[in-house]
Amino acid sequence: MPLEQVLVLLVAAAGAGWVDAVVGGGGLVQLPAILMTGLPTVEAMATNKLSSIFGTTSAAVAYARSTKIDREVALPGAGLAVLSAGLGASAAAAISAEVLRPVVMVVLLGVAAFVTLRPALGAVPVPHLRTRGRVLAAVAVAGVGIAFYDGIMGPGTGTFLIIAFTTILGLDFVSASASAKIINVGTNLGALMVFGVQGHLNWGLGLGMAVCNVAGAQLGARMALKRGTGFVRIVLLCVVVALVARLAWQQFGG
């Protein structure tokens, strides 16, 4: 692989780690860079997961040291996410991305509108929303629905998790992002296990990119913790717009 291409991949991995640590959606940066090397799509997805799990785990540790993680949701949700994402990865070949993309675009546009029209969303915690039923709903949505989606397709998983935790449980954006990282570790692990069994992992490339992904993730987590919910909200909206643009290009112009 040419040196220039390696450098592009390392920079992309660092950028993906930063985005993932703040609001999720690092695949928007990293996966297209890997695909540019000519790797088959499934191998590129597997390598993306291999790099990302290190950065996500690193960010989760950084958040856990500095802010409260909702363990009642994050831990059981992560356990379910391993299984659900694994099932999603197993089903990836059987479900057309062309069918899923328009649905995801509509959901993302709804997310953007919702966050824009409700500026108070995620600004401060809303503890009175938390009930036993909502906790169970958050575990199911994150650990089953969103995790399964991450195994099949993936773009925006972290963003969907943050929105789920802010709307269902009333968490602020920083706490939601912290809890989302735990679930995201589970989704990455579940998909990786399936991709590994299927023999799709490029270990050398994935582990090399993981080093830069971790560096970006550490910087992103620290910036989110330092700058607070307003910063996370702005980055979230930017990532949602970029995700919609990317999916639209893949669906209609790719």
LOBAKOL-606863 format. One record per residue (C-alpha): x, y, z; residue in three letters. Coordinates in steps of 0.05 Angstrom, whole numbers, padded with zeros to 5 digits, always signed. Example, Ala and Ser with C-alpha at 12.3 -4.5 7.8 and 13.67 -1.06 7.14 Angstrom:
<rs>
+00246-00090+00156Ala+00273-00021+00143Ser
</rs>
This chain:
<rs>
+00000+00000+00000Met+00030+00069-00019Pro+00054+00113+00038Leu+00006+00169+00019Glu-00053+00121+00024Gln-00029+00097+00093Val-00024+00169+00117Leu-00095+00184+00093Val-00121+00124+00130Leu-00085+00144+00195Leu-00112+00215+00191Val-00182+00188+00176Ala-00178+00141+00236Ala-00159+00198+00282Ala-00216+00241+00256Gly-00265+00183+00263Ala-00243+00172+00335Gly-00255+00245+00351Trp-00325+00246+00319Val-00344+00180+00351Asp-00323+00203+00420Ala-00365+00266+00416Val-00429+00244+00383Val-00417+00179+00344Gly-00416+00174+00268Gly-00341+00163+00260Gly-00356+00113+00205Gly-00374+00173+00162Leu-00300+00191+00161Val-00265+00124+00168Gln-00305+00075+00125Leu-00301+00115+00059Pro-00226+00122+00070Ala-00218+00046+00077Ile-00262+00033+00016Leu-00215+00078-00025Met-00161+00025-00016Thr-00201-00023-00058Gly-00219-00072-00003Leu-00284-00110-00012Pro-00343-00076+00024Thr-00351-00129+00078Val-00276-00130+00093Glu-00276-00054+00096Ala-00335-00055+00145Met-00299-00108+00188Ala-00234-00068+00188Thr-00273-00005+00207Asn-00303-00042+00266Lys-00235-00068+00288Leu-00205+00002+00289Ser-00267+00033+00320Ser-00274-00014+00380Ile-00208+00009+00408Phe-00226+00082+00401Gly-00296+00072+00429Thr-00269+00033+00488Thr-00217+00087+00501Ser-00271+00141+00499Ala-00316+00101+00545Ala-00260+00097+00597Val-00247+00172+00591Ala-00320+00188+00602Tyr-00326+00139+00660Ala-00270+00174+00697Arg-00302+00243+00691Ser-00378+00237+00686Thr-00435+00193+00708Lys-00452+00134+00664Ile-00522+00106+00669Asp-00501+00035+00687Arg-00573+00012+00696Glu-00582+00022+00621Val-00512+00018+00593Ala-00490-00049+00622Leu-00550-00092+00604Pro-00557-00054+00539Gly-00485-00070+00521Ala-00495-00144+00536Gly-00556-00146+00490Leu-00518-00105+00438Ala-00465-00158+00430Val-00518-00209+00409Leu-00561-00161+00369Ser-00503-00131+00329Ala-00477-00201+00316Gly-00545-00221+00288Leu-00546-00157+00247Gly-00477-00171+00218Ala-00499-00242+00201Ser-00559-00214+00164Ala-00521-00158+00129Ala-00511-00197+00065Ala-00585-00214+00060Ala-00613-00143+00070Ile-00604-00092+00015Ser-00571-00027+00036Ala-00611+00008-00019Glu-00674-00009+00020Val-00648+00014+00087Leu-00615+00080+00066Arg-00679+00119+00051Pro-00708+00098+00118Val-00645+00119+00155Val-00644+00186+00118Met-00716+00201+00138Val-00700+00183+00211Val-00638+00226+00210Leu-00675+00285+00181Leu-00727+00276+00236Gly-00671+00276+00287Val-00642+00340+00259Ala-00710+00375+00260Ala-00724+00350+00330Phe-00658+00374+00358Val-00663+00441+00321Thr-00735+00455+00343Leu-00722+00435+00415Arg-00660+00473+00436Pro-00670+00453+00508Ala-00663+00379+00490Leu-00602+00350+00524Gly-00581+00417+00553Ala-00596+00395+00624Val-00619+00329+00654Pro-00694+00318+00661Val-00696+00266+00717Pro-00772+00263+00724His-00775+00228+00656Leu-00739+00168+00685Arg-00787+00111+00703Thr-00778+00036+00706Arg-00815+00029+00641Gly-00772+00081+00606Arg-00709+00048+00631Val-00731-00019+00601Leu-00751+00017+00537Ala-00682+00050+00532Ala-00647-00017+00542Val-00690-00049+00488Ala-00683+00008+00438Val-00607+00014+00448Ala-00588-00058+00460Gly-00634-00091+00409Val-00659-00042+00356Gly-00600+00005+00347Ile-00549-00050+00359Ala-00581-00093+00304Phe-00579-00034+00257Tyr-00505-00024+00273Asp-00490-00096+00253Gly-00527-00089+00187Ile-00507-00020+00165Met-00478+00025+00220Gly-00475+00099+00201Pro-00501+00143+00257Gly-00506+00089+00310Thr-00475+00133+00364Gly-00519+00191+00344Thr-00582+00148+00349Phe-00560+00123+00418Leu-00551+00194+00444Ile-00619+00216+00418Ile-00651+00155+00449Ala-00622+00169+00517Phe-00639+00243+00517Thr-00711+00233+00493Thr-00728+00169+00532Ile-00690+00180+00597Leu-00680+00256+00598Gly-00604+00252+00601Leu-00562+00312+00581Asp-00520+00305+00518Phe-00454+00292+00554Val-00483+00238+00599Ser-00520+00208+00540Ala-00456+00206+00499Ser-00419+00173+00557Ala-00471+00118+00564Ser-00475+00110+00488Ala-00401+00092+00486Lys-00413+00031+00530Ile-00468+00006+00484Ile-00425+00021+00423Asn-00369-00022+00450Val-00420-00079+00453Gly-00444-00067+00382Thr-00373-00065+00355Asn-00355-00129+00392Leu-00416-00167+00368Gly-00404-00148+00295Ala-00329-00162+00301Leu-00341-00232+00327Met-00383-00249+00266Val-00336-00216+00216Phe-00277-00252+00249Gly-00311-00320+00243Val-00326-00304+00170Gln-00253-00287+00158Gly-00264-00215+00136His-00217-00179+00184Leu-00154-00144+00158Asn-00116-00146+00224Trp-00054-00107+00203Gly-00093-00048+00174Leu-00146-00048+00229Gly-00097-00050+00287Leu-00052+00004+00255Gly-00112+00050+00247Met-00134+00034+00318Ala-00075+00072+00347Val-00096+00137+00313Cys-00170+00123+00328Asn-00153+00119+00403Val-00115+00185+00400Ala-00174+00219+00366Gly-00223+00188+00415Ala-00184+00213+00475Gln-00183+00284+00447Leu-00257+00282+00429Gly-00279+00256+00497Ala-00238+00309+00533Arg-00266+00365+00490Met-00337+00342+00500Ala-00327+00338+00576Leu-00294+00407+00577Lys-00341+00444+00531Arg-00406+00412+00553Gly-00474+00399+00523Thr-00476+00460+00476Gly-00414+00436+00440Phe-00440+00365+00435Val-00506+00390+00407Arg-00472+00430+00351Ile-00427+00372+00332Val-00487+00325+00333Leu-00525+00369+00283Leu-00464+00375+00238Cys-00455+00299+00238Val-00529+00286+00223Val-00527+00333+00163Val-00463+00300+00138Ala-00493+00231+00147Leu-00555+00249+00108Val-00512+00279+00052Ala-00469+00217+00049Arg-00528+00168+00048Leu-00564+00210-00005Ala-00502+00209-00049Trp-00495+00134-00041Gln-00569+00123-00056Gln-00579+00171-00113Phe-00511+00192-00140Gly-00462+00138-00123Gly
</rs>
